[in-house]
Amino acid sequence: LIKESIPENVFIPHEWDEEQKMIAQSCSDFMAQEVETKLDEMDAMQEGLMPSLLKKAGELGMLGVSVPEQYGGFGKDFVTSMMVTELSGSGHSFSVAFSAHTGIGTLPILYYGNEKQKQKYLPKLATGEWAAAYCLTEPGSGSDANSGKTKATLTDNGKHYIINGQKMWITNAGFAHVFTVFAKIDGDENLSAFILEADYDGLTLNPEEKKMGIKGSSTRQVFFNNVKVPVENLLSERGNGFKIALNILNIGRIKLGGGVLGGAKKACGISVKYANEREQFGRAISKYGAIRYKIAEQAIQIYALESAVYRVSRNVDEAITSLEKGGMSHADANLKGIEEYASEAAIIKVLGSEVLDYVVDEGVQIYGGMGYSAESLVERAYRDSRINRIFEGTNEINRMLIVDMLLKRAMKGQLDLMTHAQKVASELFDLPTFNDPTGELFENESKYVKNFKKAVLMVAGSAVQKLMMTLSKEQEILMNIADMIILTYSAESTLLRVKKLAGLKGEENITDQIAIAKTYIYDAADKINKYGKDALTAFAEGDDLSIQLMGLKRFTKTKPLNTKKLRQQIALALIDKNDYCY
């Protein structure tokens, strides 16, 4: 929002190295041969199937990508781990079990465990010998995680904690060997975290939940009735559980964006194939403009998401490397590196879950009546997608977090938002400048993205000044600003990716990608205008409102663009390849 990024500083999928390509091929083969052939059996909850698939994934190394080599993993960078997450994302219920195990199941121990805990648990989790689950949510505490009622009491001899309580919606609970459990010790204000094993006396499970989608993932309630937990199984320090939960959720959010990216590519691919096969009025439906619009827009949204996912993944890697060079431990550097990009993690979570929902919804529409049949792949994709807007904090909570985290950093002096907001406010009274066209690629789009940032700063800065301490209660305004930020971030990410690709391959070789970027940014302008207008009219009035609306119009103004022609071009490329091809 306050500085210009350059293409050289972003990672794009065109840059995968040979080792990453080999890992990708291995993961793709596993998903095609072992997972996608067993989706019906998975949804029927075939006994032992899911744990056996996780074990096979562990033998292949997929579960240990982020785990250091000394604990039985591969110790790969964040970009590589995101790639593996993406490739697992086509696996429907498997991708949920996989992400829960490798993310919220394993990472609390990896990042917060002491050496003895790491040595005991990580090798088994990295290889798939053991499966992991994460127990945070309770019947009365979802988004408000710190309000949990599960209690831990230290025994008189100081050797055990006695845990009593209940957790719900626990993924992998039916076959997990290890549970990270959050509870409050003796009435503490904040949660603490504990490592529990499935065979501890007093740990019991309810039957499997019946769910709308992801039917093949194990989801159960977990009960703790006087469960004795050795004191050495306290994870990190007493009262540190809420911090652990927040940091692990940051990772969960960004990884969810990677997983849904894989699911969206798969759903787009099957939509294109069906459009080429299905004939109506004597022609394949892929020849009709209405269908081509849907196919092209699926691809545009996916491409923008992918651009944002790998942009922030590289940023996280660079932050981790920098922190390690400064003397921080690998585990602490990972946590701090991801924490620095907590706002982007929330952006990726919201953007990704809503892109996937769009893609599968249009997939059902392309399939028509067959899309409503349980025999179609797209029907399962539609049902399985819906949970992602709830997982890892609802999209409403995440939208508010995006703005809240940015403003808190500004208040602490870590991000100079207000100076830049004031500069934009003063610009409203300047006459617009008109520069002669240079003919440079994306000359207009580069200017649009710079102006999007100004629109965000103007609206957010004005909201802070007008509403002050009450802004945190104005959820609709916060969500309007968040949507402006999400679109600006994804538009800039797409622009940077295509600019870098043009430098690597030449403009003449990436005409489709150029069409994608131009269309996405053009459409983003109108959406940002709408969100900005909704926010401003909620708190500004009189001359102040008129001036700011004029500024918003200037910052979201675009030149006419024939998006029909560009979408036809994009759709034809997918139709020709009979798959998602970018």
KOLTORLUM-149303 format. One record per residue: residue in three letters; x, y, z of N, C-alpha, C in turn. Coordinates in steps of 0.02 Angstrom, whole numbers, plus 50000, padded with zeros to 5 digits. Each point is the difference from the previous one (the first is absolute). Last residue first. Layout:
<recs>
ALAXYZXYZXYZ ...
</recs>
This chain:
<recs>
TYR498664887049120500455005550017500404998750063 CYS498154986949881500654999549967500485005750017 TYR497604983450046500305006350023500734999949979 ASP498494985849841500204999950071500185007250020 ASN499704992449771499524995650034500154999550074 LYS501015013449812500404995450042499574994950036 ASP498945016449865500484996649957500414994950039 ILE498555014150118499614995249959500464996049955 LEU500945017650124499824994450044499624994649962 ALA500555019649882500624996550019499844994050044 LEU498245014549941500214995849943500644996150016 ALA499185016250157499594993949999500234995349944 ILE501025021350014500194995850057499634993349997 GLN499415016349840500694997749989500224995250055 GLN497935010950025499964995049945500694997049987 ARG499895017950150499754993750030499924994549947 LEU500635021549927500544997050039499784993450032 LYS498405012849880500514997449955500564996450038 LYS498365011250125499694994249964500524996749955 THR500515020250114500124994050040499684993849968 ASN500835024749927499564995049972500124993350035 LEU500335026250091500364993949983499494994849975 PRO500375028850075499594994449975500434994149977 LYS500985015650192499835000949930499604994049975 THR499975008850262500374995949950499795002049930 LYS499885007950287499835001349930500444995849954 THR499975002950248499754993649971499795000949927 PHE500845018150139500474994550014499774993249971 ARG498655020149980500645001049965500454994050009 LYS497985000050118499874999349928500645000849960 LEU500105004050230499924992949987499884998749926 GLY500085022350072500664996950003499974992749984 MET497985011450019500345002249940500714996949996 LEU498784996550194499714996149945500315002049933 GLN500625012350189500294993350002499714995549946 ILE499155022050025500705000349980500304993049997 SER497795002150081500045001649928500725000049975 LEU499594997350232499804994149962500075001349926 ASP500385018250139500534995050011499844993749960 ASP498405017450010500555001449953500564994850005 GLY497884990550112500095006849977500575000749949 GLU500214978850155499415003649979500195006949974 ALA500904972650093500155006949978499355003449977 PHE500034976850075500255004250054500145007249980 ALA499064982149857499794997750066500255004650056 THR500545002249764499325002450014499744997850068 LEU502154992349926499995007350009499315002650018 ALA500294976649946500335001950063499925007550013 ASP499204991449796499604997450055500295002150068 LYS501235005149807499405004250004499564997850058 GLY501904986949949500195006550028499405004550010 TYR499684979349892500144999050071500195006650034 LYS499655000749766499384998350036500124999250075 ASN501875003449858499585006050002499374998850041 ILE501384981849953500305004250052499605006550008 LYS499364985649827499844997050065500285004350057 ASP500515006049777499295001250015499814997350068 ALA502214995849924499895007250009499275001550019 ALA500754978049939500135001850070499845007350012 ASP499914991049779499414998450040500095002050073 TYR501855003049857499445004249975499374998750043 ILE501874986250037500115006750028499445004849979 TYR499994977949912499924999850073500055007050029 THR500414997349768499294999050017499895000350075 LYS502225001149917499635005949981499264999550021 ALA501404981150034500185005650044499595006249984 ILE499754981249858499754998550067500125006050046 ALA500925000849784499265000949998499704998850069 ILE502274995449973499905007349998499255001549999 GLN500614977749984500125002550069499925007650003 ASP499854989949788499434998050042500085002650071 THR501765003249844499435004449985499394998250042 ILE502524993649984499554999450058499375004449990 ASN501924998449848499884993050019499524999350058 GLU500815021149910499654996749945499824992750017 GLU501315014250148499295001849998499614995949948 GLY502224990350124499835004649946499255001149996 LYS501334986950167499784996449939499875004549940 LEU500805007850222500314993449992499854996849932 GLY499065021250068500725000749997500364993449987 ALA497675000150031500165003349937500755000949992 LEU499184991950204499954994849948500175002949932 LYS499845014750182500604995950006500014994649945 LYS498095013550012500595004149981500644995850003 VAL498054990250079500005000249927500575004449974 ARG499694998350236500154993449972500065000449924 LEU499335019250119500714998650010500204993349968 LEU497705006049998500395004549958500754998550005 THR498544988650144499914997749931500425004249952 SER499935006750224500354993649995499974997349929 GLU498765019450053500715001549995500414993549992 ALA497694997650035500125003349935500755001549991 SER499274991250205499984994849948500125003149931 TYR499915014750187500564995350007500024994949944 THR498185015150010500625003549983500604995350003 LEU497904991850069500025001049927500645003549979 ILE499644997250231500074993449967500065000849925 ILE499535019450128500694997750010500124993449963 MET497815008750005500425004349959500734997750003 ASP498494989450141499894997949930500415004349952 ALA500025005850228500354993749989499934997749928 ILE498765018750070500725001749992500404993749987 ASN497734996850046500075003749937500745001649987 MET499464990550206499984995049947500045003349931 LEU499905013850190500634996350001500014994949943 ILE498015011650034500515004449972500674996549997 GLU498224988750104499865000649928500535004449966 GLN500064997150238500224994149962499885000749925 GLU500355015550217499675001149935500194994549951 LYS500925002750223499324997450005499615000649934 SER502255008350031500024992750010499314996950004 LEU500325023949989500084996649935499984992550007 THR499935017750175499404996149985500064996049934 MET501685015550091499974993950040499394995749985 MET500415017949821500484999150055499894993350035 LEU498875012849809499694995350047500434998550061 LYS500655015249816499305001550017499744995850058 GLN502244996949914499925006850025499285001450024 VAL500494979149896500365000550064499895006950031 ALA499154996449784499614996250050500335000550069 SER501125009549816499425004050018499584996550054 GLY501834988449910500235005750039499425004350023 ALA499544981949855500204997650066500225005850045 VAL499455005049775499414997750036500184997850071 MET501785007049858499525005450010499424997850043 LEU501594983949933500275004550051499525005750015 VAL499434985149826499994996550065500235004850055 ALA500165007849780499294999450020499944996850068 LYS502135001149901499785006650024499284999850024 LYS500854980949898500315000950066499795006750030 PHE499354995649781499624995750046500275000950071 ASN501185010349825499405003850021499564995950047 LYS501884989849903500245005450044499405004050027 VAL499524984049838500174996850064500265005150050 TYR499545007449778499384998150035500164997250069 LYS501795004849855499715006150028499374998450039 SER500994982749883500465002050054499735006250035 GLU498874992549807499874995750058500455001850059 ASN500305011149789499375001950033499904996150064 GLU501894994349873500055007150022499375002150038 PHE500754977849896499645001250063500085007250026 LEU501704995649818499534994850020499705001750068 GLU500845020449850500284994750041499464994850018 GLY499835021549875499974993749963500284994150040 THR499655024350057500684997849982499994993649959 PRO498255022850050500104992750000500694998149976 ASP499525023550125499964997149933500114992550004 ASN498925013450207500654998449970499894997149931 PHE498635015850191499924995949940500684999049968 THR498795006950260500535000849949499884995349942 PRO498265012750190500294993849973500525001549947 LEU499545017150204499744998549933500314993549975 ASP499665004650265500455001449943499644998549935 PHE499134995750222499895007049980500465002049942 LEU500094978550106499315000749974499875007049973 GLU502014992550116500024999449927499315001249969 SER500384998650237500205006649973499995000149924 ALA499574979650110499455004750014500165006949972 VAL501664983249991499484998849950499425005050010 LYS501695000650159500285002249936499484999149944 GLN499524991450212499945007350000500265003049935 ALA500254976950034499295001649993499905007649996 HIS502154991950045499834999049930499265001549987 THR500765001050221500355005149961499814999649926 MET499184983250145499645006450006500345005749962 LEU500924977250015499405000649958499715007050000 ASP502234986850070499825007149998499405001249954 LEU501014979450161499755001149932499735007149997 GLN500914991950200500334995149957499825001149926 GLY499215011450210500535003249964500384995349953 LYS497994996550143500644998450032500595003249964 MET497805002149914500005003150066500664998950036 ALA499644989249793500075007249990500045003650067 ARG499554977250000500705001149982500135007449988 LYS497804993950041500404999050061500745001049986 LEU498505000649818499935005950042500414999450065 LEU499914981449853500355005549968499985006350043 MET498784981250071500724998750006500405005649969 ASP497635000849979500215000750070500754999250008 VAL498974995849790500045007250015500275001150070 ILE499694977749934500445003249950500115007350019 LEU498414987150122500704999350021500485003449953 MET497714998749946500125005050052500724999650026 ARG499334984149842499975006749969500155005350052 ASN499804977950075500645001349966500005006749965 ILE498014992650105500525001250050500665001849966 GLU498294993449858499835006450031500525001950052 ASN500134979049896500245005349956499835006950028 THR500354979950173499545001749946500285005649958 GLY501554982450129499695006550013499555001849941 GLU501054979549985500555004750017499755007050015 PHE498174986049875500644997650026500485005850017 ILE497975004149882499914999550072500654997750034 ARG499725001749764499845006850022499885000250075 ASN500394979249888500615004150002499885007250020 ILE498334981949964500285000450067500585005050004 ARG498854993849792499645004950043500325001050068 SER500654984249813500285006750001499735004350057 ASP499224977649943500625000050040500305007050006 ARG498054996149865499864998850071500635000750042 TYR500265001849766499565005450025499864999350074 ALA501184982949887500425005950007499595005850030 ARG498874980349943500414999050060500435006250013 GLU498795000149802499535000150056500374999250066 VAL501144997749794499915007050019499505000750058 LEU500504978849894500565002450041499875007050027 SER497954983149942500485004449968500545002250049 GLU498054986250052500474996249959500545004449970 ALA498125007750132500544997650042500504995849960 SER498475020249894500004992850013500604998050042 TYR499545021849907499634998950063499974992750018 GLY501005007749798500395002750055499674999150067 MET498954994349793500474994950021500435002550059 GLY498485015049893499674995150043500474994650025 GLY501415018949910499274999949996499704995050048 TYR502385006849948499764993149995499244999849992 ILE501035020750036500224997549935499764992849989 GLN499605009850209499585003249949500194997649930 VAL501294992950185499344996950002499555002949945 GLY502075010250025500084993249975499344996249999 GLU500135021250100499955000549927500114993149967 ASP500275000650230499325002049985499895000549925 VAL502174995950082499574994050002499285001649986 VAL501555018050003500184995249947499544993950002 TYR499805016850170499785002549935500114994649946 ASP500814995450214499274999849999499725002449933 LEU502325001650035499794993049991499244999549998 VAL500885021250047500154998049930499784992849988 GLU499855007950218499475002849958500134998849926 SER501584992950163499384996450012499445002649956 GLY502135011049988500014993149976499344996450008 LEU500285022350087500024999849927499944992949974 VAL500195002850233499365002649975499974999449924 LYS502034994050102499474995550023499325002149971 ILE501905013649963500034993949960499434995250018 ILE500265019850130499805001649931499954993749957 ALA500874997950216499285000850002499725001849930 ALA502324998750023499724993450011499245000250001 GLU501195020349990499984996649935499724992950007 SER500335012050197499465003249961499944996749932 ALA501764992950140499354997750024499425003149962 TYR502585000349987499545000149944499314997350020 GLU501785001450156500095006349964499505000649942 GLU500144979750121499645005250038500055006849965 ILE501264981749920499304999549979499575005350036 GLY502274998950058499955001549928499284999849976 LYS500514993250221500045007349992499925002149927 LEU500074976950049499415003150031499995007449989 ASN501904988249926499404998049961499385003450028 ALA502005002750118500025003849938499394998449956 ASP500364987650199499775006850015499975004349937 ALA500864978149978499294999850018499735007050014 HIS502324997649952499594998449942499265000250016 SER501585015750147499964992849986499544998849941 MET501395023250021499404996850027499994992649982 GLY501655017549932500144996050060499404996550030 GLY500285013549790500075004450058500084996350065 LYS499614988749796500655003349994500135004750058 GLU497894990049985500504995050018500715002949996 LEU498205013449928499984999250072500524994950024 SER499725003249767500285006150031500034999350076 THR498944982849876500725000049988500345006050034 ILE497644999050005500294994650042500775000049993 ALA498785014649861499985002350070500324994950046 GLU499754994349774500515005250007500025002650072 ASP498314984549944500664996849997500565005150012 VAL497815008249980500084996450063500694996850002 ASN499375010149799500115005150052500134996750068 ARG499384986249820500695002249994500165005250053 SER497794993249990500424994350021500745001849996 VAL498355015249919500095000350072500424994250026 ARG499565000349768500335006350019500135000150075 TYR498744982549909500734999049996500405006450011 VAL497595000750011500244994650043500764999449998 ALA498865015249852500045002450069500294994850047 SER499634993949775500505005450002500105002550071 GLU498284984549958500654996949998500565005250005 LEU497785007949983500134996750064500694996950003 ALA499305009049795500125005450049500154997050069 TYR499374985149831500675002849985500175005550050 ILE497844990550007500514995250023500705003049992 GLN498175012149914500005000150073500544995450028 ILE499695000249767500245006550023500055000250076 ALA499044980949897500725000349990500295006550026 GLN497654997350003500314995150044500765000749997 GLU498815012349845500005003250066500274995250054 ALA499754992049778500525005150003500045003150070 ILE498284984549957500654996749998500575005150008 LYS497805008349981500094996550063500694996750003 TYR499365010449798500085005050053500164996650066 ARG499414986449819500695002449996500145005450052 ILE497814992149977500434994950031500735002349999 ALA498445013549891499835000050072500444995050038 GLY500165001449759500305005650036499875000050075 TYR500134977549843499535005350015500325005350045 LYS500984978849926499995004749944499555006150013 SER500264980550145500595004350005500045005149943 ILE498364982350015499815006150035500595004750011 ALA499694983549786500264999650068499855006550036 ARG498344993449804500685002650010500224998750073 GLY497764995449904500474997649950500715002550007 PHE498165004350155499855003249937500544998549947 GLN500984992850213499315002549999499915003949935 GLU501934982350138499745003349941499275002050010 ARG502414992850148499275000850000499775003949938 GLU502364996250049499664993749986499245000949989 ASN501495018250061500214997449935499624993749980 ALA499655009750213499765004749950500194997849929 TYR500824987850186499294998849990499725004649945 LYS502245003050062499914993549967499274998749986 VAL500555019250125500195000749930499884993549962 SER499664999850232499495004249967500155000749926 ILE501554989150139499434995549984499435004049968 GLY501935012350066500174995049950499414995549982 CYS499805015650177500005003449935500144994949944 ALA500174992250219499305001349983499945003649933 LYS502164996150088499684993649983499285001249977 LYS501195018450083500284997949935499674993549976 ALA499445007650215499715004349948500254998149930 GLY500904989350193499324997949988499675003949944 GLY502165006350072500014993549966499314997549983 LEU500145019550127500275001349933500024993549960 VAL499464999450228499425001549957500225001849930 GLY501724995850160499594994149988499415001349954 GLY501405018150071500354995449955499584994049982 GLY499165015050160500025003249934500354995749949 LEU500024993350224499344998849970499975003049930 LYS501905004250130500024993449969499324998249970 ILE500205020050121500395000649938500034993249964 ARG498915000650209499665004249951500375000349934 GLY500944988450186499424996549972499655004049946 ILE501735010150122500274995049953499434996249966 ASN499405014950168500295003849945500264995349946 LEU499244990550200499465001849956500255004349941 ILE501494994550171499874994049960499425001449951 ASN500525016850155500554999249952499894993949954 LEU498435004250175499995005449950500544999049947 ALA499934984950184499414999249956499995005249945 ILE501665001650167500124994249956499434999349950 LYS499735015950166500505002349952500164994449950 PHE498614994750179499655004449953500475002649947 GLY500904986450175499594996449951499645004449950 ASN501505003950201500235001849933499574996949945 GLY499934997150249499685006149977500185002149930 ARG501734984450116499325000950026499725006749975 GLU501884989749845499935002250069499265000650019 SER500894982649811500245006850013499905001750074 LEU498734979949969500335002649940500175007350011 LEU499644977550167499805006949989500405002749942 ASN500354978250092499625000749938499685006949992 GLU501244992050195500475001249945499655000549932 VAL498824994650201500175007249997500495001549943 PRO498234979449983500645001550034500185007449992 VAL497484991050004500505001849950500655001750037 LYS497404987850036500655001650032500535001149945 VAL497195002550008500574997349962500655002350033 ASN497445002250050500564998850046500594996749965 ASN498335003149839499714998750065500554997850048 PHE499465011249741500544998850048499704999550070 PHE499234998249716499845001350070500604998250045 VAL499275006749725500494996750044499845002150072 GLN498704998449738500095003450064500484995950042 ARG500154999149728499664997550060500065005050058 THR500544993549722499845005850041499604997650060 SER501524991049766499764998250068499905006450040 SER499764997549727500465002050053499704998250068 GLY498874996749787500514994950013500495001950055 LYS498235014349913499714994450037500524994750019 ILE499815024449904500604996650026499804994050043 GLY497925014849973500534998349954500594996950037 MET497965004050115499785001949933500504997749948 LYS499944986150232500145006849976499725001249929 LYS500044984250245499734999849933500025007149971 GLU501634988350199499495004949981499774998849929 GLU501004980650170500175004749946499415004649985 PRO500104990150249500004997349931500175005449949 ASN501055004150238499324999149975500034996649932 LEU501984997550191499765003349939499264998649989 THR502045001050217499514996349961499745004249942 LEU501894997750220499925003449935499534995849957 GLY500714992650216499555005650007499905004149937 ASP502254986250034499364998450032499585006350007 TYR501844997049804499955002450068499304998450028 ASP500864996049770499854994550047500005002250073 ALA500495014849810499324997349993499834994750051 GLU501715020550050500014994149957499334996550003 LEU500915027150039499674994050026500064994449950 ILE501085025850067500034994449953499704994050034 PHE499515027750041500264993650024500024995049943 ALA499705028950072499954994549950500354993850027 SER498625023750103500634996549993499904994349951 LEU498595025050044500074992849989500734997750006 ASN499065022250132500174997649933500084992449999 GLU499385011050201499655004149951500114997449930 ASP500044983550218500415005049966499575003949950 GLY499384980950156499685006449993500415005549969 ASP500844977150030499795002950064499715007149993 ILE500874992349778500264997050062499745004050059 LYS499004995749740500225005050049500204996650065 ALA500094990449732499615000250062500285005550045 PHE500294985649743500035006550033499535000150060 VAL501434980349842499385001950035500115006650038 THR500984981949798500195006350033499375002950030 PHE500554973449935499555005750001500345006050034 VAL500544973849876500245005750040499505005849993 HIS499624979549889500394997350056500205005650048 ALA497824997149814500605003550023500334996450058 PHE497894995449869500594995649994500645003250024 GLY497785010550012499844992950000500594995349996 ALA500075024749986499924997450068499914992450001 ASN500305017249814500464994250010499914996750068 THR498985023949993500194996349940500534994950018 ILE498045012150150500724998550000500174995449941 TRP497915011950102500235001149932500754998549994 MET499415003850251499574997849945500295002149933 LYS500524995150290500185003549938499554997349944 GLN500145000750294499724997449938500235004349942 GLY500744993350281499685004549953499794996549936 ASN501964998050213499294998649992499695005049952 ILE502594990150105499625003949951499284997549996 ILE502335000450167499374996449990499565004349956 TYR502804997850038499425004449994499404995549990 HIS502434993550130499524999549945499525005950000 LYS501824997650159500254995749946499534999649939 GLY499905011150234500315003949946500244996049941 ASN498744994650214500714998149996500375003549943 ASP497665003550035500355002250060500744998449998 THR498735003849767499924995550057500435002450059 LEU498905015849803500624996850020499894995750062 THR498215006949801500165001150071500644996150017 ALA498395010249778500554995850021500195001850071 LYS497715003249815500425001850058500564994950010 THR498095011149806500384994150019500525002050053 LYS498495015449881499854997950069500404993950023 GLY500305022349809499904992950011499944998250073 SER500405021649872499464999250049499864992650016 ASN501595009049835500265000450069499464999450053 ALA499565000149757500334993950023500215000250074 ASP498265011049831500275002650063500344994350036 SER499004994649799500435005749983500325003050062 GLY498794981550070500234998949932500495005449981 SER498644989350226500555004349979500254997949931 GLY498254988750129499875007050014500555004749978 PRO500094975849965499315001949984499865007450010 GLU502524994949947499534997050048499295002149981 THR502754998949888499305002150000499584996250051 LEU502364994449968499905006950024499265001750008 CYS501844979349936499385000750037499945006950031 TYR501284983649799500085006550034499335001650033 ALA501514976949892499405004250001500115005950047 ALA501474978249854499925005350050499355003749992 ALA501374974149949499615005649973499865005050056 TRP502054980149948499475002750043499655005749963 GLU501544988849877499894994550047499445001950049 GLY500985014049824499314997549996499884994050044 THR502015014749971499984994149958499294997249992 ALA500485019250136500285001549934499944994149953 LEU499364998250230499525004149962500255001349929 LYS501394988350151499414995949986499485003949959 PRO501975011250074500174994849951499404995649982 LEU499705017450169500075002249931500194994549950 TYR499764997450251499405000049958500135001449926 LYS501754998350179499514994750012499464999749947 GLN501685017250002500324993449986499494994450007 LYS499315021950058500134999449928500274993149983 GLN499735005250227499354999249967500084999149924 LYS501925005150127499774993250017499334998549965 GLU500925021849982500384995149961499764992950013 ASN498185018650034500704999850020500344994249964 GLY497865013749892500224994550042500725000750023 TYR498755014649845499965001750071500244994450046 TYR499964999149754500195006950014500025001650075 LEU499414977949915500615002049965500235006950023 ILE497944991750079500564996450031500665002149968 PRO498015009049910500085002250069500594996650035 LEU499444993349773500395006150010500035002650071 THR498694980249913500734999050010500365006450022 GLY497584999849958500164994050039500734999550019 ILE499075017549858499825001050070500154993850044 GLY500834997049770499965006950024499875000450074 THR500094979249880500645003349987500025007150028 HIS497974986950023500574996350028500655004049994 ALA498025008649904499945000050073500604996650032 SER499854999849765500165006750025499965000350076 PHE499374979749894500715001449988500205006750030 ALA497724993850001500384995950047500755001549995 VAL498645010549844499835002550066500404996250053 SER500134993049777500375006350008499875003150069 PHE498814980649934500704998550015500385006450013 SER497765001049925500064998750072500724998450020 HIS500055009149769499375000450037500114998650075 GLY501745002049819499804993750030499385000050043 SER501425017349878499514996849956499694993850031 GLY501775013250104499355003350003499474997149954 SER502434995050028499554995750039499295002649999 LEU501725012449895499904993849963499554995150038 GLU500635020650104499585001249941499844993449965 THR501514999250178499325001350024499525001149942 VAL502274998249951499734993450019499295000850026 MET501145019849952499884996349938499694993150015 MET500725013350179499385002549972499824996449935 SER502054995350103499464997150039499325002549975 THR501915009149900499924992949982499444996850039 VAL500565022350053499724999749932499884992749979 PHE501115004350204499285001150004499674999749932 ASP502264985750039499795006950013499255000649995 LYS501164976550078499985004349941499735006950018 GLY500574977550126500245006750016499995004949941 PHE499384975350041500425002349945500275007150011 GLY499374980850199499685003449944500495002049947 GLY500404989450224499714995449952499665003249941 TYR501245010850184499404997050027499634995749948 GLN502005012249951500184996450062499404996850034 GLU499785013949801500264993349986500164996150064 PRO498055019150000500734999549990500244992849994 VAL497525007949923500334997650061500764999449987 SER498285005949835500205005750042500394997950062 VAL499204983449844500335005249959500275005750043 GLY498784977850049500585002850035500365005549962 LEU498084986949925499815002550066500575003650035 MET500234989249783499565005849995499835003050068 GLY501364979849933500335006050023499565006150001 LEU499614975649953500235003749941500365006450019 GLU498974986650164500554996049972500305003449939 GLY498085009750098500585000750043500604996249974 ALA497944997749893500265006749986500625001350042 LYS498864980250041500334999649935500305006849981 LYS498714999250194500624996350010500394999449935 LEU497875009749994500485004550033500674996550011 LEU498264987049916500225004849949500505005050030 SER498984984750144500464996449956500265004649946 PRO498355008050152500664999350031500504996449956 MET497795002049913500345006450007500674999450036 LEU498634980249975500255002749937500405006450009 GLY498794985350169500734999849992500275003349938 GLU497464994149997500414999150059500744999649983 GLN498175013849860500264993250001500514999350056 MET498355018649930500384998950062500234992750006 ALA498885012049814499634994850036500344998250066 ASP501035015149850499385003150024499564995150039 MET501964991549899500185004950052499375003150030 GLU499814985949815500144996150061500165004650058 ASP499725010249792499364997250023500094996150064 LEU501935008749892499595005350030499344997450026 LYS502134990249890499654997250059499535005050033 THR501545003949812499674993749980499574997250057 GLU501395019450026499445001749956499634993849974 VAL501964997150144499465003950032499405000949954 GLU502054987949936499804997550065499385003550029 GLN501025005349780499964992750005499694997650066 ALA500335023749948499634997049945499884992550011 MET501335012350155499315002350003499584996649946 PHE502324995750002499674997150059499275002050002 ASP501325009749832499894992949987499644996750058 SER500665022450028499454999449951499844992749984 CYS501865004750139499375001550035499414999249952 SER502144997649908499884994550047499345001050036 GLN500765017249861499784994249960499834994150045 ALA500905019450102499335001249973499744994049961 ILE502224999750076499544999250057499285000949976 MET501645004249842499984992950016499534998650057 LYS500415022349942499604996849948499944992550012 GLN501405012550142499305001550013499544996849948 GLU502324998349966499804996050059499275001250016 GLU500965012949826499914993049981499784995650059 ASP499285025650012500634996849980499884992549989 TRP498265022149969500144993850037500674997149977 GLU498825020849920500684999550026500144993750040 HIS497865007749905500454998649944500724998650023 PRO498225007350150500064992849988500444998149941 ILE500485022550140499464997849957500104992649983 PHE500815020850190500114993349972499404998349957 VAL501075025450059499474995150010500214993349970 ASN501285020949989499954997850069499444995150013 GLU500505011249787500584995850018499944997150070 PRO498385016049910499914993049978500574995450022 ILE499365021650150500274998949933499964992649981 SER498655019650172500354993649994500244999349928 GLU499415022450161499914996749935500414993549999 LYS498785012550220500604999949958499864996249936 ILE498365003350174500405006150008500664999849961 LEU498334982050005499595006150000500425006350000 
</recs>
